[in-house]
Amino acid sequence: MNTSTTRQRQAPVGRRPRGADSAGRERLLDAAIDLFAERGIANTTVARIAEAGRVTSAMVHYWFDTRDKLLDAVVDERWAPMMRQIWAPADAEQQGALDLVRGLLGRLLGITKQAPWLPSLWLREIVQEGGLLRDRALARIPQDRSAAFRRTIARAAARGEINPDISPELVFISMLGLVMLPQASIGGWRRVNPSATLDRAEFERHVMGILLHGLAPPVRSPHAKRSRRRSK
């Protein structure tokens, strides 16, 4: 898997690499993420990470000290910058609900295109109870922006601007599911349906169509309105 992604770095977790070491550390962290997404953290040994990163096991411990610090680095140096990229431009107090959702969804789709390992890692280690990145990752979601997002959705539903059957508490969770699950499960689906493809443009239209049309308020026919007036 390709691990190229937008790299907005915090100070490295574990030992700070010297100049010549930094590329090796980044390569090792990328190798660990690929293996975690493919095999799961519990099934990935330090020796396997070292082999994939083309270093010795001793170097893994040199750069990250402990397995926990390696997991901290995955979250702090990969997951957290992506969460900031998704949420930082989202101004729930200034944007309408549909524009807000469209922007968040577009950035979420863009992130998974840049980091194709993310959906599998999300499914294995974040969304599931007992996932080894779950608590670390959820703590990095900006709670103030998430709460403002939910309030904006609730106000829009109350005003009839979006479907009133939509739960504000479930909109972002639904967005994650629509974006992440198909990409994480396409390998298994291809075994069931060998002709299945995941054309990127088609996939993005599909996700946008389901979510944005699902958010749209129900269209009531003029006949239905006349019937309601007569019944009053």
C-alpha positions as a Markdown table, in Angstrom:
| # | Residue | x | y | z |
|---|---|---|---|---|
| 1 | Met | 0.0 | 0.0 | 0.0 |
| 2 | Asn | 1.1 | 3.6 | -0.7 |
| 3 | Thr | 1.4 | 5.7 | 2.4 |
| 4 | Ser | 1.8 | 9.1 | 0.8 |
| 5 | Thr | -0.3 | 11.6 | 2.7 |
| 6 | Thr | -0.4 | 15.2 | 3.7 |
| 7 | Arg | 2.3 | 15.5 | 6.3 |
| 8 | Gln | 1.6 | 18.1 | 8.9 |
| 9 | Arg | 4.0 | 16.9 | 11.5 |
| 10 | Gln | 4.0 | 17.3 | 15.2 |
| 11 | Ala | 7.2 | 16.8 | 17.2 |
| 12 | Pro | 8.1 | 13.1 | 16.7 |
| 13 | Val | 7.1 | 10.7 | 19.5 |
| 14 | Gly | 9.9 | 8.7 | 20.9 |
| 15 | Arg | 13.5 | 9.5 | 20.2 |
| 16 | Arg | 14.0 | 12.6 | 18.1 |
| 17 | Pro | 15.9 | 11.5 | 14.9 |
| 18 | Arg | 19.1 | 13.1 | 13.9 |
| 19 | Gly | 19.1 | 14.7 | 10.4 |
| 20 | Ala | 20.3 | 11.6 | 8.6 |
| 21 | Asp | 17.9 | 9.4 | 10.6 |
| 22 | Ser | 14.7 | 11.2 | 9.8 |
| 23 | Ala | 14.1 | 9.6 | 6.4 |
| 24 | Gly | 14.6 | 6.1 | 7.9 |
| 25 | Arg | 12.2 | 6.9 | 10.8 |
| 26 | Glu | 9.5 | 8.1 | 8.4 |
| 27 | Arg | 10.0 | 5.0 | 6.2 |
| 28 | Leu | 9.7 | 2.8 | 9.3 |
| 29 | Leu | 6.5 | 4.6 | 10.4 |
| 30 | Asp | 5.0 | 4.2 | 7.0 |
| 31 | Ala | 5.9 | 0.5 | 6.9 |
| 32 | Ala | 4.3 | 0.0 | 10.4 |
| 33 | Ile | 1.1 | 1.7 | 9.3 |
| 34 | Asp | 0.8 | -0.4 | 6.1 |
| 35 | Leu | 1.2 | -3.6 | 8.2 |
| 36 | Phe | -1.2 | -2.5 | 10.8 |
| 37 | Ala | -3.8 | -1.7 | 8.1 |
| 38 | Glu | -3.2 | -5.0 | 6.4 |
| 39 | Arg | -2.7 | -7.4 | 9.3 |
| 40 | Gly | -3.9 | -5.6 | 12.4 |
| 41 | Ile | -1.7 | -4.4 | 15.2 |
| 42 | Ala | -1.9 | -7.5 | 17.3 |
| 43 | Asn | -0.7 | -9.6 | 14.4 |
| 44 | Thr | 2.3 | -7.4 | 13.5 |
| 45 | Thr | 5.6 | -8.0 | 15.3 |
| 46 | Val | 8.4 | -5.6 | 15.8 |
| 47 | Ala | 10.6 | -7.9 | 13.7 |
| 48 | Arg | 8.1 | -7.7 | 10.8 |
| 49 | Ile | 8.0 | -3.9 | 11.0 |
| 50 | Ala | 11.8 | -3.8 | 11.0 |
| 51 | Glu | 11.9 | -6.1 | 7.9 |
| 52 | Ala | 9.4 | -4.0 | 6.0 |
| 53 | Gly | 11.2 | -0.8 | 7.0 |
| 54 | Arg | 14.6 | -2.3 | 6.0 |
| 55 | Val | 16.1 | -1.7 | 9.4 |
| 56 | Thr | 17.0 | -3.9 | 12.4 |
| 57 | Ser | 14.6 | -4.5 | 15.3 |
| 58 | Ala | 17.0 | -2.5 | 17.5 |
| 59 | Met | 16.4 | 0.5 | 15.3 |
| 60 | Val | 12.7 | 0.3 | 15.9 |
| 61 | His | 13.3 | 0.4 | 19.6 |
| 62 | Tyr | 15.8 | 3.2 | 19.2 |
| 63 | Trp | 13.4 | 5.5 | 17.4 |
| 64 | Phe | 10.2 | 4.6 | 19.3 |
| 65 | Asp | 11.5 | 3.1 | 22.6 |
| 66 | Thr | 8.3 | 1.0 | 23.1 |
| 67 | Arg | 5.4 | -0.4 | 21.1 |
| 68 | Asp | 3.0 | 2.1 | 22.8 |
| 69 | Lys | 5.2 | 5.0 | 21.6 |
| 70 | Leu | 5.0 | 3.7 | 18.1 |
| 71 | Leu | 1.2 | 3.6 | 18.4 |
| 72 | Asp | 1.3 | 7.2 | 19.7 |
| 73 | Ala | 3.4 | 8.2 | 16.7 |
| 74 | Val | 0.9 | 6.7 | 14.3 |
| 75 | Val | -1.9 | 8.7 | 15.9 |
| 76 | Asp | 0.0 | 11.9 | 16.5 |
| 77 | Glu | 1.9 | 12.1 | 13.3 |
| 78 | Arg | -0.6 | 10.6 | 10.8 |
| 79 | Trp | -4.2 | 10.5 | 12.2 |
| 80 | Ala | -4.2 | 13.8 | 14.1 |
| 81 | Pro | -3.0 | 15.9 | 11.2 |
| 82 | Met | -5.7 | 14.3 | 9.0 |
| 83 | Met | -8.4 | 15.1 | 11.5 |
| 84 | Arg | -7.2 | 18.8 | 11.6 |
| 85 | Gln | -7.3 | 18.9 | 7.8 |
| 86 | Ile | -10.9 | 17.5 | 7.8 |
| 87 | Trp | -12.3 | 19.7 | 10.6 |
| 88 | Ala | -10.3 | 22.9 | 10.6 |
| 89 | Pro | -12.0 | 24.6 | 7.7 |
| 90 | Ala | -15.5 | 23.6 | 9.0 |
| 91 | Asp | -17.1 | 26.7 | 10.3 |
| 92 | Ala | -20.5 | 25.4 | 11.6 |
| 93 | Glu | -21.6 | 28.9 | 12.8 |
| 94 | Gln | -21.1 | 30.5 | 9.3 |
| 95 | Gln | -22.0 | 27.7 | 6.8 |
| 96 | Gly | -25.4 | 26.2 | 6.0 |
| 97 | Ala | -25.9 | 22.6 | 6.9 |
| 98 | Leu | -25.6 | 21.2 | 3.4 |
| 99 | Asp | -22.5 | 23.2 | 2.5 |
| 100 | Leu | -21.0 | 22.2 | 5.8 |
| 101 | Val | -21.6 | 18.5 | 5.1 |
| 102 | Arg | -20.5 | 18.8 | 1.5 |
| 103 | Gly | -17.2 | 20.4 | 2.6 |
| 104 | Leu | -16.5 | 17.8 | 5.3 |
| 105 | Leu | -17.4 | 14.9 | 3.0 |
| 106 | Gly | -15.2 | 16.2 | 0.2 |
| 107 | Arg | -12.2 | 16.6 | 2.6 |
| 108 | Leu | -12.8 | 13.1 | 4.1 |
| 109 | Leu | -12.9 | 11.6 | 0.6 |
| 110 | Gly | -9.7 | 13.5 | -0.3 |
| 111 | Ile | -7.9 | 12.2 | 2.8 |
| 112 | Thr | -8.7 | 8.6 | 2.0 |
| 113 | Lys | -7.4 | 9.2 | -1.6 |
| 114 | Gln | -4.1 | 10.5 | -0.2 |
| 115 | Ala | -3.9 | 7.8 | 2.5 |
| 116 | Pro | -5.4 | 4.6 | 1.1 |
| 117 | Trp | -4.4 | 2.7 | 4.2 |
| 118 | Leu | -6.7 | 4.7 | 6.4 |
| 119 | Pro | -10.1 | 2.9 | 5.8 |
| 120 | Ser | -8.6 | -0.5 | 6.7 |
| 121 | Leu | -6.9 | 0.9 | 9.7 |
| 122 | Trp | -10.0 | 2.7 | 10.8 |
| 123 | Leu | -12.1 | -0.5 | 10.5 |
| 124 | Arg | -9.5 | -2.7 | 12.3 |
| 125 | Glu | -8.2 | -0.5 | 15.0 |
| 126 | Ile | -10.5 | 2.5 | 15.6 |
| 127 | Val | -14.1 | 1.7 | 15.0 |
| 128 | Gln | -14.1 | -1.7 | 16.7 |
| 129 | Glu | -14.4 | -2.0 | 20.5 |
| 130 | Gly | -10.9 | -3.2 | 21.6 |
| 131 | Gly | -9.2 | -1.6 | 18.7 |
| 132 | Leu | -5.7 | -0.7 | 19.8 |
| 133 | Leu | -5.9 | 2.8 | 18.4 |
| 134 | Arg | -9.5 | 3.5 | 19.4 |
| 135 | Asp | -9.0 | 5.7 | 22.5 |
| 136 | Arg | -6.0 | 7.5 | 21.1 |
| 137 | Ala | -7.7 | 8.3 | 17.8 |
| 138 | Leu | -11.1 | 9.3 | 19.2 |
| 139 | Ala | -9.4 | 11.7 | 21.6 |
| 140 | Arg | -8.0 | 13.6 | 18.6 |
| 141 | Ile | -11.4 | 14.5 | 17.1 |
| 142 | Pro | -12.0 | 18.2 | 17.9 |
| 143 | Gln | -15.0 | 18.0 | 20.2 |
| 144 | Asp | -15.9 | 21.7 | 19.9 |
| 145 | Arg | -16.2 | 21.5 | 16.1 |
| 146 | Ser | -18.0 | 18.2 | 16.3 |
| 147 | Ala | -20.5 | 19.6 | 18.7 |
| 148 | Ala | -21.0 | 22.7 | 16.6 |
| 149 | Phe | -21.6 | 20.5 | 13.6 |
| 150 | Arg | -24.3 | 18.6 | 15.4 |
| 151 | Arg | -26.0 | 21.8 | 16.5 |
| 152 | Thr | -26.0 | 23.1 | 12.9 |
| 153 | Ile | -27.6 | 19.9 | 11.6 |
| 154 | Ala | -30.2 | 20.0 | 14.4 |
| 155 | Arg | -31.2 | 23.6 | 13.7 |
| 156 | Ala | -31.4 | 22.9 | 9.9 |
| 157 | Ala | -33.7 | 19.9 | 10.6 |
| 158 | Ala | -35.9 | 22.0 | 12.9 |
| 159 | Arg | -36.3 | 24.7 | 10.2 |
| 160 | Gly | -37.2 | 22.1 | 7.5 |
| 161 | Glu | -34.0 | 22.8 | 5.5 |
| 162 | Ile | -33.0 | 19.2 | 5.7 |
| 163 | Asn | -34.8 | 15.9 | 6.3 |
| 164 | Pro | -36.2 | 16.0 | 9.8 |
| 165 | Asp | -35.8 | 12.2 | 10.1 |
| 166 | Ile | -32.0 | 12.7 | 10.1 |
| 167 | Ser | -30.3 | 12.3 | 13.5 |
| 168 | Pro | -27.7 | 15.0 | 14.1 |
| 169 | Glu | -25.8 | 12.6 | 16.3 |
| 170 | Leu | -25.4 | 10.1 | 13.5 |
| 171 | Val | -24.6 | 12.3 | 10.5 |
| 172 | Phe | -20.8 | 12.3 | 10.9 |
| 173 | Ile | -20.8 | 8.6 | 11.9 |
| 174 | Ser | -22.8 | 7.9 | 8.7 |
| 175 | Met | -20.3 | 9.9 | 6.7 |
| 176 | Leu | -17.4 | 7.9 | 8.0 |
| 177 | Gly | -19.3 | 4.6 | 7.3 |
| 178 | Leu | -20.1 | 5.6 | 3.7 |
| 179 | Val | -16.5 | 6.7 | 3.0 |
| 180 | Met | -14.5 | 4.1 | 4.9 |
| 181 | Leu | -16.4 | 0.8 | 4.8 |
| 182 | Pro | -16.6 | 0.3 | 1.0 |
| 183 | Gln | -12.9 | 1.1 | 0.7 |
| 184 | Ala | -11.9 | -1.2 | 3.6 |
| 185 | Ser | -14.1 | -4.1 | 2.3 |
| 186 | Ile | -13.5 | -4.0 | -1.4 |
| 187 | Gly | -11.0 | -6.8 | -1.3 |
| 188 | Gly | -13.5 | -9.2 | 0.3 |
| 189 | Trp | -16.3 | -8.0 | -2.0 |
| 190 | Arg | -14.2 | -8.8 | -5.1 |
| 191 | Arg | -13.9 | -12.4 | -3.9 |
| 192 | Val | -17.7 | -12.5 | -3.9 |
| 193 | Asn | -18.1 | -10.5 | -7.1 |
| 194 | Pro | -14.8 | -10.7 | -9.1 |
| 195 | Ser | -16.1 | -8.1 | -11.6 |
| 196 | Ala | -16.5 | -5.5 | -8.9 |
| 197 | Thr | -14.5 | -2.3 | -9.4 |
| 198 | Leu | -14.0 | 0.8 | -7.3 |
| 199 | Asp | -13.7 | 3.5 | -9.8 |
| 200 | Arg | -12.8 | 6.6 | -7.7 |
| 201 | Ala | -15.0 | 9.1 | -9.5 |
| 202 | Glu | -18.0 | 6.8 | -9.4 |
| 203 | Phe | -17.4 | 6.0 | -5.8 |
| 204 | Glu | -17.3 | 9.7 | -4.8 |
| 205 | Arg | -20.4 | 10.4 | -6.8 |
| 206 | His | -22.1 | 7.5 | -5.1 |
| 207 | Val | -21.2 | 8.7 | -1.6 |
| 208 | Met | -22.2 | 12.3 | -2.3 |
| 209 | Gly | -25.4 | 11.2 | -3.8 |
| 210 | Ile | -26.5 | 9.0 | -1.0 |
| 211 | Leu | -25.7 | 11.4 | 1.8 |
| 212 | Leu | -26.7 | 14.8 | 0.2 |
| 213 | His | -30.0 | 13.4 | -1.2 |
| 214 | Gly | -30.7 | 11.7 | 2.0 |
| 215 | Leu | -30.3 | 15.0 | 3.8 |
| 216 | Ala | -32.6 | 16.8 | 1.4 |
| 217 | Pro | -36.0 | 17.6 | 2.9 |
| 218 | Pro | -38.9 | 15.4 | 1.6 |
| 219 | Val | -40.7 | 16.8 | -1.4 |
| 220 | Arg | -44.4 | 17.1 | -0.8 |
| 221 | Ser | -46.7 | 17.1 | -3.8 |
| 222 | Pro | -49.3 | 19.9 | -4.3 |
| 223 | His | -52.0 | 17.2 | -4.1 |
| 224 | Ala | -50.7 | 16.1 | -0.6 |
| 225 | Lys | -50.9 | 19.8 | 0.6 |
| 226 | Arg | -54.5 | 20.2 | -0.7 |
| 227 | Ser | -55.4 | 16.9 | 1.1 |
| 228 | Arg | -54.0 | 18.2 | 4.4 |
| 229 | Arg | -55.9 | 21.4 | 4.1 |
| 230 | Arg | -59.3 | 19.6 | 3.5 |
| 231 | Ser | -58.7 | 17.4 | 6.5 |
| 232 | Lys | -58.2 | 20.3 | 8.9 |
